[in-house]
């Protein structure tokens, strides 16, 4: 069994040395730039840990782990372009450093490279692996479309929001675990249980992100709080507050959402005061706990000894931080 630190170093080294065509540089340099920015490598680690529950030769699936990381970073590249974001991980985004066309074309190439990497492992479950990857990749695009549509709506429901974040965030985490199990020759039952585990904790992970944007410590969270409030993002917090607050509170909340000119700190405080009044903190914590417990219920049913599950269990608990 490998430790988290060993897996992180190994997959980082592998991704850092992925061979790319040297020309045209305008296509491949942005790809190397994006993948070289680092990040948690969460999806890679989930896949490697799931595989390592059954087999020890994790290096044999490094191409598959790199495929998922390449696809994930493609989505970030295009998200930044659509959002007109200037920075990502402390560096200028691709469309800023190069241009919009470079971001589009290099992103397109990353999808193809991801499929090439995913197809390198030749095993009995290869068709299931590619099917799982394709469904997750398409799901992320569907989730992004819902997210864009929700920006124009004021009637988004909790169920709609959860489905959006399931597609946009959870399915790729779930696919990482399922693919890792399939590549290791695990049973279909175990692979599906790991998928359910990833899906549920992925939802909890995204809700925690919503929660920390309001109630997190900026020093721990790694960024300023209140960003979702400032841009009126339809989060779990906002959607449920609109359902729980009285007419007076709703009018105040709507007024802040409609304002074009405001002092950021004043808006964050005013909206957070309404969140506090309806106890949205507890509502969100309860939902996170429910999803977290449902995920681990599936995980505990995976037919692998507890000692081989421990690293994955510890890693997911570390990601969630159990701040609820």
N, C-alpha and C positions, 0 to 999 in steps of 0.2 A: 504494500500500500504506500502511496506517495502522500506527502504532506501538501497542504495548500501552497506553501512557499515554493516547494520543489516544482509543482505543476505550473505555477505562475511564471517562474523563471524559465522553465523549459518551453512553454508555449510562446512567451515573449521572444525568446531567442529564435524560435522557428519562424514567427511572423516577421521578425526583423530581417531575416535572411531569405524571405520568399524571393524566388527568381522572377524578375519581370523583364520583358523585352526592353532594351535600352531606347528604342525608337518606336514611335515618335515620343520624344520626351514630354511634349505638351499633354499627352494622354496619360503616361505612366507616372510622371513626377507628382501630380496631385494625389494619385492613389497611394504612393509611398508616403507622402506628406500626411495624409489622413490616418493611415494605419500606424504611422510612426509616432502619433500623438499620445499613444498609451491608452489609459483608461483602466477600468477594473478588470477587463477580460472576463466578465461574469459568465457570459454564455459559453465561452471556451471552457472555463473551469467546471461549470455544471456538466457539460458533456464528458469531460475527462474523468470527473469524479463518478459519474454514473457508470461509465465504462469500467473504471477501476474497482467498482464493487464486484465485478465478475471476472475481470482479467487484469493482468499486471503489465502487459506490453502497450502502455498508453501511447508511446511514440508512433505506433502504427496508425493512430487516428488523428495525429496532428493536422493532416490536411483537412479533415472534416471539421475539426475545431476552428481552424483558420478560415474555412468556408463560411461558417456562421458569423465569425467576427467581421469578415469582409462584407457580408451582406448587411450586418447591423450598421457598419460604418457607412455603407452606401446610403442607408436610410437617413442617417444623421447628415450626410453631405447634402442630400436633396431637401431635407427638412430645413436646414440652414438657408438654402437658396429660397425656398418658399416663404420662410419667415423673415427673409432679408436680415438674418443675424450676422453680426460683424465678427463675433469671437466664438471660438469653441475650444475648451480646455486651455484657455489662456493664450491662444494663438489666433491670428486672422483666419476666417473661414476661406474655403477654396474659391468661392466666387469673388471674394475681396482680394485675395492674394493673386489670383489669376483673373477669371471673368466668368460670367454666367454660362457661356457656352462650354467652357472647360469643366465647370461643375456638372453640367448635364451629361456631357459625353464621358467623362471619367467615371461618373456615377453609373452610367449604363455599362461601361466596361467592367466595373466591380461586380455587377450581377453575374455577368458571364464568367468572370474569374471564380466567383463563389461556386457556381455550378461545376466548373472544371475541377475545383478542389474537392467538392463533395463527391464527385464521381470516381475519385481515385481509389477508394477502398472497394475491393472486389470480394464480397461475401455473400452468403446465402440470403441476407436480408437487404440487399442493395436496393431492390425495387421499393421496399417499405421505407427505407431511409430517404430516397429521393421523393417519394410521395409525401412523407412527413415534412420534409424541407420545403417542398413546393407549396403545400397547404399553408404552412406558417408564413412563408414569404408573401403569398398573396393576402393572407389575413392582415399582415402589417399594413399593406397598402389600403385595404378596406377600412382598417381602423383610422388611418390618417385621413381618409376621405370623410368619415363620420366626424372626426375632430374638426375639420375645416367647416363642415356643414353646421356643427353645433355653435360655431362662432356667430352665426347669423340667426340663431333661434333663442327664444326666451322660455321655451317650454320643454327643455330637455329633462327627461325623467332619470331617476336613479338607475333603473334597469338599463336604459339606453346608455348611460355613462359607463356602467360596469361592462357592458358589451363592447363599447368602444375601447376601453383600456385593456380588456381581455385580448382583443385583436391587435391593438397597437403595441402592447407591452408583453402580455403574458404568454401568447402563443409561441413566441420565439424562445422564451425561457423553457417552456414546457417541451418544445421540440428538441432543445439541446439535451435535456435529460432522456427523452425517448430515443433519440438517435444514438446517444451514447450506449444505452441499454441494448438497442437492436444490433449495433456494431459488435457488441460483446457476445451476441448470441443468446441474450436473455429471452425468456418466454414472452409471448404477446401480452399475457396478463400483467407481468411485471412492468413491461414497457408502458402499458396504458396507465398503470398506477403511478408511475413516475411522471407521466404526462399530466395526470390530474394534480399531482403534488406541485409540479411547476406552475400549472395554471392558477391554482389557488393562492400559492405564496406570491406569485407574480402580481396578482390582484392586490393582495395585502401590501406588497412592496410599493405599488403605485399609490395606493391610498395613504401609505405612510409619507410618501413624497408630498401629497396634497396637504397632509396634516402638518408636516415640518415646515412647509412654506408659510404657515400661519403661526405655529407654536414652537418652532424649532429654535435652537440656539445658533445664531449665525456662525459662531466659531466652530461649532461641531458640524452643522449642516453644510458648511463650505460655501455658502452664498447668502446674500441679503434675503431676509424674509419679506413676504408680502408681494412678491412678483406676480403671483396669480391674481391677487386682489387688484393690483394696478391695471392689469390688462383685461379684467372682467372674465377671466377664464372660467369656463363651466366645469368646475371641479365638484367632487363629492361634497365638499364643504358648502359651496355656494348653492348647489341644487337643493340640498336638504334644508339649508337655512331658509330659502325661499318658500319651502313647504311648511316650515315650522313657525316662522315669525308671524306676528299679527299684522294687521293692515297698516298701522302706523310705522312699524319697523320696516315693512316691505316698501313703503313709500320712501323712507329715508335711504334704504339700500338701493332702490331703483334710481333715486336722485344722484347718488354717488356714481352709479354705473353709467348714467347718462352724461355726467360732467366731462367736458373736454379739457378744461383747464382746472388744475387742482394742485395742492401741495401733497406730495406723495405720502409723507408721514401722517398727514391729517386723514387722508382717505384710508390708509391702512388701519389707523386707530379706530376710525368710525365704523368700518366694516367689522373689524375684530370685536368691537364692543357688542355688535348685534350677534355675532357668532357666539360670544360668551353668554349673552342673554338667553339664547335658545339651547345652550349647553351642547353646541355642535361638537365640541371636543370629545365628549363622552359618546355621542352617536358614532363618530368616526372610529374611536377606539374600539367600540363594541363590534363594529363591522370588521375591522382588521383582525380582531381576536377570533371572530367566527371563521373568517377565511383561512387564517393561519391554522386553526385547529382542524378544519376540514382537510387542509393540505396534508398535515402530519398524520391524520387518520389514514389517508391513502398510503403515505410513505411507510407507516408501520406494518402495512399488509404486504409489502414487497418481500418476497421469499429469499432473503439474504440475511446472513448472520449480522447481529447488531454491531459487532466489531468492524465489519466491512462497510457499514452504513455511517459510522461515526463521523468521518471527515466531512461527508456531504451534509449531514445533520448540523454539525458545528458551523459549517460555512454559511448555510442558510440562516441559522440563528444569528450569526454575526452580521449578516446583511440586514436583517430586520432590526437588530439592535434591541428588540423587545422593549421599545419605548412606549408601550401601551399595556 
